[in-house]
């Protein structure tokens, strides 16, 4: 269930611009920022870029994933 929340006008405008660039709603952009921030606070040893990329990858699902192949097991072609 959604809840109305008051935020700073500057933050709203930043979210609006970023949401348009990333094809999200403004609320979706703010939720994404909140998820990244929460995950970063829960995992302070991880770089923020890694946290963001991990959340994006999880949202994309396994159909877009590239399988990991260890170097020693690649086929010689």
C-alpha positions in Angstrom: 0.0 0.0 0.0 1.4 3.4 -0.9 1.7 6.2 1.6 2.0 9.9 0.8 5.3 11.3 2.0 6.6 14.9 2.0 10.0 15.4 0.5 12.2 18.3 -0.3 11.5 20.0 -3.7 15.1 19.6 -4.8 15.0 15.9 -4.0 11.7 15.6 -5.9 13.2 17.3 -9.0 16.3 15.1 -8.9 14.1 12.0 -8.6 12.0 13.2 -11.5 15.0 13.7 -13.8 16.6 10.4 -12.8 13.2 8.5 -13.1 12.8 9.8 -16.6 16.3 8.8 -17.6 15.9 5.3 -16.1 12.3 4.8 -17.2 10.8 4.6 -13.7 8.1 6.5 -12.0 9.1 9.2 -9.6 7.9 7.0 -6.7 9.7 4.0 -8.2 13.0 6.1 -8.4 12.7 7.1 -4.7 11.9 3.5 -3.7 15.0 2.4 -5.7 17.2 5.0 -3.9 15.8 3.8 -0.6 16.5 0.2 -1.3 20.1 1.0 -2.4 20.6 3.1 0.7 19.2 0.4 3.0 21.2 -2.3 1.4 24.4 -0.1 1.6 23.8 0.5 5.3 23.1 -3.2 5.9 26.4 -4.1 4.1 28.9 -1.3 4.8 31.8 -3.4 3.6 30.4 -3.5 0.0 31.0 -0.6 -2.5 27.8 1.3 -3.2 28.2 0.7 -7.0 28.2 -3.1 -6.3 25.1 -2.8 -4.2 23.3 -0.8 -6.9 24.3 -3.2 -9.7 23.3 -6.2 -7.6 19.8 -4.8 -7.0 19.5 -4.0 -10.7 20.6 -7.5 -11.7 18.1 -9.1 -9.2 15.3 -7.0 -10.7 16.2 -8.1 -14.2 15.9 -11.7 -13.3 17.9 -14.8 -14.5 16.8 -14.6 -18.1 19.3 -11.7 -18.8 22.1 -13.1 -16.7 25.4 -14.3 -18.2 26.5 -17.6 -16.7 29.8 -17.5 -14.7 32.5 -19.7 -16.2 35.7 -20.0 -14.2 38.9 -19.3 -16.2 40.2 -22.8 -15.9 37.1 -24.3 -17.4 36.6 -22.3 -20.5 36.6 -24.3 -23.7 39.7 -23.8 -25.9 38.4 -22.7 -29.3 
